[in-house]
Amino acid sequence: MTEALAVMPSLHSFGICLFDEIWRQRFHVNARWEFHFIRHGRLELHFTKAHFRAGPGDIVIIPAETLHCDQFDGKGEFEVYMASFDWPQAAEVFYKAINGPVVSKLTETQRADIRLQLDLLYNDNQDETDYDQLLSQARFHAVLLLILKVLALNQAAPATNREQQQNRRKRNQWLIKEVKNYIGKHYAQPLSLEMLADFLSVSPFFLSRVFNSESGFSLSEYLTMVRMNQAKTLLLDGRMNVSEVADAVGYEDSGYFSKVFKRHFGCSPSSMSCKRPPAHT
């Protein structure tokens, strides 16, 4: 396919066209392919069995020998860049690739890029030397290839975005798993968001944002939950007093530990230790 597209089209005319009212009133046939880039206004293109709408920044391609009617908006200004061309080796390939006569699914940046190339073609479209016609054909060829390129990129974008989202989700899940594993092993040590982020080679802001969005609570809340659950287990075990339990789960200040414990469970650590099941004899 690319071999056919590599051959330059024959450009017979190019310029800014203000449509005659007669083209709105009757169907007609052109001997050559037509290219329209709508600068202003709107167009409703009618074929014998189908019709298409186009607006500013859209591209319209009409195959040669195709009966059609250009019903443009007669109430407002309608202006297009219009080209008449032949491309025997590639016109049908091009038409199939753009999937119909109207190219409208373009971003504003893509429209601007195509418009820029057409502006250059319009400004350089003069016959001062023997090379001007070749230069114009080359510029128009570049426009057609640019259209194919942006359409290919747009078609690939949804699949790429889905893949990126899946990869992002997998990475985030890995981060959550790793940070939870690390906390599970080192909860008795002084831990901070910065330390955890450094261990995982990410920024503290990124780690905090990912953990919050994926878990529904903050890293500090999760660390407290792990420490409190472990503290409860140790207190119920009964082999450590409150101060020893506080130190075992990462709190140097047993008074502060007691406040956090009561806020978490609704009772003091000492009352929790009294709830341990009786030892069997």
C-alpha positions as protocol buffer text, in pm:
chain_id: "A"
residue {
  index: 1
  type: MET
  ca { x: 0 y: 0 z: 0 }
}
residue {
  index: 2
  type: THR
  ca { x: 278 y: 245 z: 91 }
}
residue {
  index: 3
  type: GLU
  ca { x: 445 y: 191 z: -247 }
}
residue {
  index: 4
  type: ALA
  ca { x: 138 y: 323 z: -427 }
}
residue {
  index: 5
  type: LEU
  ca { x: 111 y: 618 z: -189 }
}
residue {
  index: 6
  type: ALA
  ca { x: 475 y: 709 z: -250 }
}
residue {
  index: 7
  type: VAL
  ca { x: 394 y: 828 z: -604 }
}
residue {
  index: 8
  type: MET
  ca { x: 306 y: 1197 z: -621 }
}
residue {
  index: 9
  type: PRO
  ca { x: -44 y: 1293 z: -740 }
}
residue {
  index: 10
  type: SER
  ca { x: -98 y: 1521 z: -1037 }
}
residue {
  index: 11
  type: LEU
  ca { x: -229 y: 1852 z: -909 }
}
residue {
  index: 12
  type: HIS
  ca { x: -437 y: 2029 z: -1176 }
}
residue {
  index: 13
  type: SER
  ca { x: -566 y: 2322 z: -973 }
}
residue {
  index: 14
  type: PHE
  ca { x: -556 y: 2454 z: -620 }
}
residue {
  index: 15
  type: GLY
  ca { x: -691 y: 2766 z: -458 }
}
residue {
  index: 16
  type: ILE
  ca { x: -953 y: 2924 z: -235 }
}
residue {
  index: 17
  type: CYS
  ca { x: -1297 y: 2855 z: -375 }
}
residue {
  index: 18
  type: LEU
  ca { x: -1622 y: 3043 z: -312 }
}
residue {
  index: 19
  type: PHE
  ca { x: -1890 y: 2803 z: -436 }
}
residue {
  index: 20
  type: ASP
  ca { x: -2137 y: 2908 z: -701 }
}
residue {
  index: 21
  type: GLU
  ca { x: -2501 y: 2880 z: -602 }
}
residue {
  index: 22
  type: ILE
  ca { x: -2564 y: 2643 z: -892 }
}
residue {
  index: 23
  type: TRP
  ca { x: -2375 y: 2359 z: -719 }
}
residue {
  index: 24
  type: ARG
  ca { x: -2634 y: 2366 z: -439 }
}
residue {
  index: 25
  type: GLN
  ca { x: -2915 y: 2309 z: -683 }
}
residue {
  index: 26
  type: ARG
  ca { x: -2813 y: 2014 z: -899 }
}
residue {
  index: 27
  type: PHE
  ca { x: -2614 y: 1694 z: -904 }
}
residue {
  index: 28
  type: HIS
  ca { x: -2301 y: 1695 z: -1116 }
}
residue {
  index: 29
  type: VAL
  ca { x: -1994 y: 1489 z: -1201 }
}
residue {
  index: 30
  type: ASN
  ca { x: -1628 y: 1594 z: -1208 }
}
residue {
  index: 31
  type: ALA
  ca { x: -1369 y: 1422 z: -1424 }
}
residue {
  index: 32
  type: ARG
  ca { x: -1103 y: 1445 z: -1152 }
}
residue {
  index: 33
  type: TRP
  ca { x: -1082 y: 1386 z: -780 }
}
residue {
  index: 34
  type: GLU
  ca { x: -1175 y: 1682 z: -559 }
}
residue {
  index: 35
  type: PHE
  ca { x: -1018 y: 1783 z: -229 }
}
residue {
  index: 36
  type: HIS
  ca { x: -1188 y: 2034 z: 2 }
}
residue {
  index: 37
  type: PHE
  ca { x: -1064 y: 2175 z: 330 }
}
residue {
  index: 38
  type: ILE
  ca { x: -1347 y: 2381 z: 476 }
}
residue {
  index: 39
  type: ARG
  ca { x: -1220 y: 2719 z: 594 }
}
residue {
  index: 40
  type: HIS
  ca { x: -1560 y: 2871 z: 675 }
}
residue {
  index: 41
  type: GLY
  ca { x: -1918 y: 2748 z: 671 }
}
residue {
  index: 42
  type: ARG
  ca { x: -2083 y: 2408 z: 652 }
}
residue {
  index: 43
  type: LEU
  ca { x: -2145 y: 2157 z: 377 }
}
residue {
  index: 44
  type: GLU
  ca { x: -2390 y: 1874 z: 323 }
}
residue {
  index: 45
  type: LEU
  ca { x: -2253 y: 1643 z: 56 }
}
residue {
  index: 46
  type: HIS
  ca { x: -2510 y: 1430 z: -124 }
}
residue {
  index: 47
  type: PHE
  ca { x: -2433 y: 1118 z: -324 }
}
residue {
  index: 48
  type: THR
  ca { x: -2708 y: 921 z: -494 }
}
residue {
  index: 49
  type: LYS
  ca { x: -2756 y: 688 z: -195 }
}
residue {
  index: 50
  type: ALA
  ca { x: -2590 y: 867 z: 96 }
}
residue {
  index: 51
  type: HIS
  ca { x: -2519 y: 1209 z: 238 }
}
residue {
  index: 52
  type: PHE
  ca { x: -2251 y: 1348 z: 469 }
}
residue {
  index: 53
  type: ARG
  ca { x: -2205 y: 1664 z: 675 }
}
residue {
  index: 54
  type: ALA
  ca { x: -1886 y: 1864 z: 715 }
}
residue {
  index: 55
  type: GLY
  ca { x: -1789 y: 2183 z: 896 }
}
residue {
  index: 56
  type: PRO
  ca { x: -1492 y: 2413 z: 953 }
}
residue {
  index: 57
  type: GLY
  ca { x: -1162 y: 2224 z: 961 }
}
residue {
  index: 58
  type: ASP
  ca { x: -1311 y: 1912 z: 804 }
}
residue {
  index: 59
  type: ILE
  ca { x: -1174 y: 1755 z: 487 }
}
residue {
  index: 60
  type: VAL
  ca { x: -1395 y: 1634 z: 201 }
}
residue {
  index: 61
  type: ILE
  ca { x: -1273 y: 1400 z: -73 }
}
residue {
  index: 62
  type: ILE
  ca { x: -1495 y: 1341 z: -377 }
}
residue {
  index: 63
  type: PRO
  ca { x: -1388 y: 1060 z: -612 }
}
residue {
  index: 64
  type: ALA
  ca { x: -1370 y: 1128 z: -985 }
}
residue {
  index: 65
  type: GLU
  ca { x: -1678 y: 1049 z: -1194 }
}
residue {
  index: 66
  type: THR
  ca { x: -1901 y: 1048 z: -885 }
}
residue {
  index: 67
  type: LEU
  ca { x: -2245 y: 1202 z: -908 }
}
residue {
  index: 68
  type: HIS
  ca { x: -2287 y: 1442 z: -618 }
}
residue {
  index: 69
  type: CYS
  ca { x: -2438 y: 1768 z: -499 }
}
residue {
  index: 70
  type: ASP
  ca { x: -2260 y: 2022 z: -274 }
}
residue {
  index: 71
  type: GLN
  ca { x: -2531 y: 2173 z: -55 }
}
residue {
  index: 72
  type: PHE
  ca { x: -2335 y: 2436 z: 134 }
}
residue {
  index: 73
  type: ASP
  ca { x: -2487 y: 2686 z: 373 }
}
residue {
  index: 74
  type: GLY
  ca { x: -2602 y: 2967 z: 148 }
}
residue {
  index: 75
  type: LYS
  ca { x: -2692 y: 3200 z: 433 }
}
residue {
  index: 76
  type: GLY
  ca { x: -2339 y: 3243 z: 566 }
}
residue {
  index: 77
  type: GLU
  ca { x: -1988 y: 3258 z: 426 }
}
residue {
  index: 78
  type: PHE
  ca { x: -1870 y: 2932 z: 271 }
}
residue {
  index: 79
  type: GLU
  ca { x: -1504 y: 2909 z: 175 }
}
residue {
  index: 80
  type: VAL
  ca { x: -1275 y: 2615 z: 110 }
}
residue {
  index: 81
  type: TYR
  ca { x: -930 y: 2527 z: -3 }
}
residue {
  index: 82
  type: MET
  ca { x: -1010 y: 2326 z: -312 }
}
residue {
  index: 83
  type: ALA
  ca { x: -788 y: 2103 z: -524 }
}
residue {
  index: 84
  type: SER
  ca { x: -852 y: 1908 z: -841 }
}
residue {
  index: 85
  type: PHE
  ca { x: -615 y: 1613 z: -877 }
}
residue {
  index: 86
  type: ASP
  ca { x: -545 y: 1272 z: -1027 }
}
residue {
  index: 87
  type: TRP
  ca { x: -370 y: 997 z: -838 }
}
residue {
  index: 88
  type: PRO
  ca { x: -417 y: 683 z: -1047 }
}
residue {
  index: 89
  type: GLN
  ca { x: -178 y: 471 z: -845 }
}
residue {
  index: 90
  type: ALA
  ca { x: -316 y: 557 z: -503 }
}
residue {
  index: 91
  type: ALA
  ca { x: -646 y: 748 z: -504 }
}
residue {
  index: 92
  type: GLU
  ca { x: -860 y: 443 z: -428 }
}
residue {
  index: 93
  type: VAL
  ca { x: -614 y: 329 z: -161 }
}
residue {
  index: 94
  type: PHE
  ca { x: -625 y: 674 z: -4 }
}
residue {
  index: 95
  type: TYR
  ca { x: -1005 y: 688 z: -14 }
}
residue {
  index: 96
  type: LYS
  ca { x: -1034 y: 348 z: 151 }
}
residue {
  index: 97
  type: ALA
  ca { x: -785 y: 447 z: 420 }
}
residue {
  index: 98
  type: ILE
  ca { x: -980 y: 760 z: 518 }
}
residue {
  index: 99
  type: ASN
  ca { x: -1298 y: 549 z: 532 }
}
residue {
  index: 100
  type: GLY
  ca { x: -1534 y: 773 z: 338 }
}
residue {
  index: 101
  type: PRO
  ca { x: -1557 y: 1117 z: 185 }
}
residue {
  index: 102
  type: VAL
  ca { x: -1544 y: 1325 z: 505 }
}
residue {
  index: 103
  type: VAL
  ca { x: -1252 y: 1341 z: 749 }
}
residue {
  index: 104
  type: SER
  ca { x: -1383 y: 1506 z: 1064 }
}
residue {
  index: 105
  type: LYS
  ca { x: -1236 y: 1320 z: 1364 }
}
residue {
  index: 106
  type: LEU
  ca { x: -933 y: 1543 z: 1403 }
}
residue {
  index: 107
  type: THR
  ca { x: -797 y: 1733 z: 1700 }
}
residue {
  index: 108
  type: GLU
  ca { x: -762 y: 2109 z: 1682 }
}
residue {
  index: 109
  type: THR
  ca { x: -385 y: 2069 z: 1666 }
}
residue {
  index: 110
  type: GLN
  ca { x: -414 y: 1827 z: 1375 }
}
residue {
  index: 111
  type: ARG
  ca { x: -649 y: 2060 z: 1189 }
}
residue {
  index: 112
  type: ALA
  ca { x: -406 y: 2345 z: 1245 }
}
residue {
  index: 113
  type: ASP
  ca { x: -113 y: 2137 z: 1112 }
}
residue {
  index: 114
  type: ILE
  ca { x: -304 y: 2049 z: 795 }
}
residue {
  index: 115
  type: ARG
  ca { x: -422 y: 2408 z: 753 }
}
residue {
  index: 116
  type: LEU
  ca { x: -62 y: 2529 z: 783 }
}
residue {
  index: 117
  type: GLN
  ca { x: 51 y: 2300 z: 501 }
}
residue {
  index: 118
  type: LEU
  ca { x: -237 y: 2418 z: 283 }
}
residue {
  index: 119
  type: ASP
  ca { x: -150 y: 2781 z: 358 }
}
residue {
  index: 120
  type: LEU
  ca { x: 207 y: 2713 z: 243 }
}
residue {
  index: 121
  type: LEU
  ca { x: 77 y: 2544 z: -69 }
}
residue {
  index: 122
  type: TYR
  ca { x: -153 y: 2837 z: -144 }
}
residue {
  index: 123
  type: ASN
  ca { x: 121 y: 3096 z: -95 }
}
residue {
  index: 124
  type: ASP
  ca { x: 372 y: 2900 z: -307 }
}
residue {
  index: 125
  type: ASN
  ca { x: 127 y: 2797 z: -577 }
}
residue {
  index: 126
  type: GLN
  ca { x: 276 y: 3008 z: -857 }
}
residue {
  index: 127
  type: ASP
  ca { x: 420 y: 2925 z: -1199 }
}
residue {
  index: 128
  type: GLU
  ca { x: 732 y: 3139 z: -1196 }
}
residue {
  index: 129
  type: THR
  ca { x: 976 y: 2855 z: -1270 }
}
residue {
  index: 130
  type: ASP
  ca { x: 969 y: 2504 z: -1410 }
}
residue {
  index: 131
  type: TYR
  ca { x: 992 y: 2368 z: -1056 }
}
residue {
  index: 132
  type: ASP
  ca { x: 688 y: 2541 z: -910 }
}
residue {
  index: 133
  type: GLN
  ca { x: 443 y: 2278 z: -1035 }
}
residue {
  index: 134
  type: LEU
  ca { x: 658 y: 2000 z: -890 }
}
residue {
  index: 135
  type: LEU
  ca { x: 686 y: 2186 z: -562 }
}
residue {
  index: 136
  type: SER
  ca { x: 309 y: 2233 z: -545 }
}
residue {
  index: 137
  type: GLN
  ca { x: 251 y: 1866 z: -620 }
}
residue {
  index: 138
  type: ALA
  ca { x: 501 y: 1771 z: -351 }
}
residue {
  index: 139
  type: ARG
  ca { x: 330 y: 1996 z: -95 }
}
residue {
  index: 140
  type: PHE
  ca { x: -14 y: 1859 z: -183 }
}
residue {
  index: 141
  type: HIS
  ca { x: 127 y: 1506 z: -164 }
}
residue {
  index: 142
  type: ALA
  ca { x: 258 y: 1586 z: 184 }
}
residue {
  index: 143
  type: VAL
  ca { x: -89 y: 1708 z: 288 }
}
residue {
  index: 144
  type: LEU
  ca { x: -251 y: 1382 z: 178 }
}
residue {
  index: 145
  type: LEU
  ca { x: 12 y: 1176 z: 361 }
}
residue {
  index: 146
  type: LEU
  ca { x: -25 y: 1393 z: 671 }
}
residue {
  index: 147
  type: ILE
  ca { x: -397 y: 1319 z: 673 }
}
residue {
  index: 148
  type: LEU
  ca { x: -325 y: 947 z: 660 }
}
residue {
  index: 149
  type: LYS
  ca { x: -70 y: 981 z: 939 }
}
residue {
  index: 150
  type: VAL
  ca { x: -299 y: 1162 z: 1184 }
}
residue {
  index: 151
  type: LEU
  ca { x: -585 y: 920 z: 1114 }
}
residue {
  index: 152
  type: ALA
  ca { x: -353 y: 626 z: 1182 }
}
residue {
  index: 153
  type: LEU
  ca { x: -240 y: 787 z: 1508 }
}
residue {
  index: 154
  type: ASN
  ca { x: -599 y: 856 z: 1612 }
}
residue {
  index: 155
  type: GLN
  ca { x: -701 y: 500 z: 1538 }
}
residue {
  index: 156
  type: ALA
  ca { x: -413 y: 361 z: 1744 }
}
residue {
  index: 157
  type: ALA
  ca { x: -470 y: 602 z: 2035 }
}
residue {
  index: 158
  type: PRO
  ca { x: -768 y: 425 z: 2204 }
}
residue {
  index: 159
  type: ALA
  ca { x: -583 y: 92 z: 2215 }
}
residue {
  index: 160
  type: THR
  ca { x: -270 y: 267 z: 2338 }
}
residue {
  index: 161
  type: ASN
  ca { x: -467 y: 449 z: 2607 }
}
residue {
  index: 162
  type: ARG
  ca { x: -627 y: 126 z: 2726 }
}
residue {
  index: 163
  type: GLU
  ca { x: -287 y: -40 z: 2744 }
}
residue {
  index: 164
  type: GLN
  ca { x: -144 y: 257 z: 2933 }
}
residue {
  index: 165
  type: GLN
  ca { x: -432 y: 248 z: 3180 }
}
residue {
  index: 166
  type: GLN
  ca { x: -384 y: -125 z: 3237 }
}
residue {
  index: 167
  type: ASN
  ca { x: -10 y: -80 z: 3289 }
}
residue {
  index: 168
  type: ARG
  ca { x: -73 y: 210 z: 3526 }
}
residue {
  index: 169
  type: ARG
  ca { x: -319 y: 3 z: 3727 }
}
residue {
  index: 170
  type: LYS
  ca { x: -75 y: -289 z: 3749 }
}
residue {
  index: 171
  type: ARG
  ca { x: 204 y: -56 z: 3861 }
}
residue {
  index: 172
  type: ASN
  ca { x: -20 y: 102 z: 4125 }
}
residue {
  index: 173
  type: GLN
  ca { x: -131 y: -238 z: 4255 }
}
residue {
  index: 174
  type: TRP
  ca { x: 234 y: -343 z: 4275 }
}
residue {
  index: 175
  type: LEU
  ca { x: 316 y: -30 z: 4474 }
}
residue {
  index: 176
  type: ILE
  ca { x: 32 y: -92 z: 4718 }
}
residue {
  index: 177
  type: LYS
  ca { x: 138 y: -454 z: 4765 }
}
residue {
  index: 178
  type: GLU
  ca { x: 502 y: -360 z: 4823 }
}
residue {
  index: 179
  type: VAL
  ca { x: 429 y: -83 z: 5069 }
}
residue {
  index: 180
  type: LYS
  ca { x: 190 y: -305 z: 5267 }
}
residue {
  index: 181
  type: ASN
  ca { x: 448 y: -583 z: 5276 }
}
residue {
  index: 182
  type: TYR
  ca { x: 714 y: -339 z: 5396 }
}
residue {
  index: 183
  type: ILE
  ca { x: 488 y: -200 z: 5668 }
}
residue {
  index: 184
  type: GLY
  ca { x: 395 y: -553 z: 5773 }
}
residue {
  index: 185
  type: LYS
  ca { x: 762 y: -633 z: 5832 }
}
residue {
  index: 186
  type: HIS
  ca { x: 881 y: -300 z: 5975 }
}
residue {
  index: 187
  type: TYR
  ca { x: 580 y: -151 z: 6160 }
}
residue {
  index: 188
  type: ALA
  ca { x: 781 y: -159 z: 6487 }
}
residue {
  index: 189
  type: GLN
  ca { x: 1039 y: 80 z: 6339 }
}
residue {
  index: 190
  type: PRO
  ca { x: 1003 y: 456 z: 6283 }
}
residue {
  index: 191
  type: LEU
  ca { x: 833 y: 490 z: 5945 }
}
residue {
  index: 192
  type: SER
  ca { x: 742 y: 795 z: 5739 }
}
residue {
  index: 193
  type: LEU
  ca { x: 594 y: 864 z: 5397 }
}
residue {
  index: 194
  type: GLU
  ca { x: 932 y: 988 z: 5280 }
}
residue {
  index: 195
  type: MET
  ca { x: 1107 y: 667 z: 5393 }
}
residue {
  index: 196
  type: LEU
  ca { x: 851 y: 445 z: 5219 }
}
residue {
  index: 197
  type: ALA
  ca { x: 867 y: 652 z: 4900 }
}
residue {
  index: 198
  type: ASP
  ca { x: 1246 y: 634 z: 4900 }
}
residue {
  index: 199
  type: PHE
  ca { x: 1231 y: 256 z: 4943 }
}
residue {
  index: 200
  type: LEU
  ca { x: 1000 y: 227 z: 4639 }
}
residue {
  index: 201
  type: SER
  ca { x: 1190 y: 490 z: 4434 }
}
residue {
  index: 202
  type: VAL
  ca { x: 887 y: 717 z: 4386 }
}
residue {
  index: 203
  type: SER
  ca { x: 800 y: 1062 z: 4511 }
}
residue {
  index: 204
  type: PRO
  ca { x: 615 y: 1098 z: 4843 }
}
residue {
  index: 205
  type: PHE
  ca { x: 337 y: 1288 z: 4669 }
}
residue {
  index: 206
  type: PHE
  ca { x: 291 y: 1013 z: 4409 }
}
residue {
  index: 207
  type: LEU
  ca { x: 293 y: 733 z: 4667 }
}
residue {
  index: 208
  type: SER
  ca { x: 45 y: 916 z: 4888 }
}
residue {
  index: 209
  type: ARG
  ca { x: -190 y: 988 z: 4596 }
}
residue {
  index: 210
  type: VAL
  ca { x: -179 y: 631 z: 4464 }
}
residue {
  index: 211
  type: PHE
  ca { x: -227 y: 473 z: 4806 }
}
residue {
  index: 212
  type: ASN
  ca { x: -522 y: 699 z: 4889 }
}
residue {
  index: 213
  type: SER
  ca { x: -694 y: 640 z: 4554 }
}
residue {
  index: 214
  type: GLU
  ca { x: -639 y: 263 z: 4550 }
}
residue {
  index: 215
  type: SER
  ca { x: -701 y: 189 z: 4920 }
}
residue {
  index: 216
  type: GLY
  ca { x: -951 y: 453 z: 5024 }
}
residue {
  index: 217
  type: PHE
  ca { x: -741 y: 564 z: 5322 }
}
residue {
  index: 218
  type: SER
  ca { x: -406 y: 726 z: 5381 }
}
residue {
  index: 219
  type: LEU
  ca { x: -71 y: 557 z: 5443 }
}
residue {
  index: 220
  type: SER
  ca { x: -57 y: 691 z: 5798 }
}
residue {
  index: 221
  type: GLU
  ca { x: -404 y: 550 z: 5866 }
}
residue {
  index: 222
  type: TYR
  ca { x: -297 y: 211 z: 5733 }
}
residue {
  index: 223
  type: LEU
  ca { x: 22 y: 213 z: 5942 }
}
residue {
  index: 224
  type: THR
  ca { x: -181 y: 297 z: 6254 }
}
residue {
  index: 225
  type: MET
  ca { x: -428 y: 19 z: 6175 }
}
residue {
  index: 226
  type: VAL
  ca { x: -147 y: -238 z: 6141 }
}
residue {
  index: 227
  type: ARG
  ca { x: 16 y: -124 z: 6464 }
}
residue {
  index: 228
  type: MET
  ca { x: -311 y: -122 z: 6657 }
}
residue {
  index: 229
  type: ASN
  ca { x: -412 y: -469 z: 6541 }
}
residue {
  index: 230
  type: GLN
  ca { x: -72 y: -605 z: 6637 }
}
residue {
  index: 231
  type: ALA
  ca { x: -92 y: -424 z: 6972 }
}
residue {
  index: 232
  type: LYS
  ca { x: -432 y: -581 z: 7039 }
}
residue {
  index: 233
  type: THR
  ca { x: -290 y: -925 z: 6965 }
}
residue {
  index: 234
  type: LEU
  ca { x: 3 y: -870 z: 7203 }
}
residue {
  index: 235
  type: LEU
  ca { x: -219 y: -733 z: 7481 }
}
residue {
  index: 236
  type: LEU
  ca { x: -457 y: -1026 z: 7456 }
}
residue {
  index: 237
  type: ASP
  ca { x: -158 y: -1259 z: 7463 }
}
residue {
  index: 238
  type: GLY
  ca { x: -78 y: -1116 z: 7807 }
}
residue {
  index: 239
  type: ARG
  ca { x: 297 y: -1161 z: 7812 }
}
residue {
  index: 240
  type: MET
  ca { x: 376 y: -787 z: 7775 }
}
residue {
  index: 241
  type: ASN
  ca { x: 261 y: -485 z: 7968 }
}
residue {
  index: 242
  type: VAL
  ca { x: 128 y: -172 z: 7798 }
}
residue {
  index: 243
  type: SER
  ca { x: 467 y: 1 z: 7781 }
}
residue {
  index: 244
  type: GLU
  ca { x: 632 y: -305 z: 7626 }
}
residue {
  index: 245
  type: VAL
  ca { x: 352 y: -343 z: 7371 }
}
residue {
  index: 246
  type: ALA
  ca { x: 379 y: 24 z: 7278 }
}
residue {
  index: 247
  type: ASP
  ca { x: 752 y: -17 z: 7213 }
}
residue {
  index: 248
  type: ALA
  ca { x: 693 y: -341 z: 7020 }
}
residue {
  index: 249
  type: VAL
  ca { x: 460 y: -174 z: 6772 }
}
residue {
  index: 250
  type: GLY
  ca { x: 665 y: 141 z: 6713 }
}
residue {
  index: 251
  type: TYR
  ca { x: 559 y: 390 z: 6983 }
}
residue {
  index: 252
  type: GLU
  ca { x: 829 y: 534 z: 7209 }
}
residue {
  index: 253
  type: ASP
  ca { x: 572 y: 723 z: 7417 }
}
residue {
  index: 254
  type: SER
  ca { x: 337 y: 479 z: 7588 }
}
residue {
  index: 255
  type: GLY
  ca { x: 104 y: 764 z: 7685 }
}
residue {
  index: 256
  type: TYR
  ca { x: 60 y: 866 z: 7322 }
}
residue {
  index: 257
  type: PHE
  ca { x: 20 y: 498 z: 7231 }
}
residue {
  index: 258
  type: SER
  ca { x: -264 y: 467 z: 7484 }
}
residue {
  index: 259
  type: LYS
  ca { x: -444 y: 769 z: 7333 }
}
residue {
  index: 260
  type: VAL
  ca { x: -417 y: 628 z: 6981 }
}
residue {
  index: 261
  type: PHE
  ca { x: -527 y: 284 z: 7101 }
}
residue {
  index: 262
  type: LYS
  ca { x: -834 y: 420 z: 7278 }
}
residue {
  index: 263
  type: ARG
  ca { x: -927 y: 632 z: 6978 }
}
residue {
  index: 264
  type: HIS
  ca { x: -896 y: 325 z: 6756 }
}
residue {
  index: 265
  type: PHE
  ca { x: -1072 y: 62 z: 6970 }
}
residue {
  index: 266
  type: GLY
  ca { x: -1279 y: 273 z: 7209 }
}
residue {
  index: 267
  type: CYS
  ca { x: -1109 y: 133 z: 7517 }
}
residue {
  index: 268
  type: SER
  ca { x: -771 y: 167 z: 7688 }
}
residue {
  index: 269
  type: PRO
  ca { x: -485 y: -79 z: 7636 }
}
residue {
  index: 270
  type: SER
  ca { x: -501 y: -183 z: 8002 }
}
residue {
  index: 271
  type: SER
  ca { x: -869 y: -274 z: 7978 }
}
residue {
  index: 272
  type: MET
  ca { x: -794 y: -467 z: 7658 }
}
residue {
  index: 273
  type: SER
  ca { x: -529 y: -672 z: 7838 }
}
residue {
  index: 274
  type: CYS
  ca { x: -791 y: -764 z: 8099 }
}
residue {
  index: 275
  type: LYS
  ca { x: -1006 y: -914 z: 7823 }
}
residue {
  index: 276
  type: ARG
  ca { x: -755 y: -1187 z: 7741 }
}
residue {
  index: 277
  type: PRO
  ca { x: -901 y: -1535 z: 7761 }
}
residue {
  index: 278
  type: PRO
  ca { x: -816 y: -1730 z: 8079 }
}
residue {
  index: 279
  type: ALA
  ca { x: -521 y: -1964 z: 8054 }
}
residue {
  index: 280
  type: HIS
  ca { x: -610 y: -2332 z: 8041 }
}
residue {
  index: 281
  type: THR
  ca { x: -467 y: -2550 z: 8320 }
}
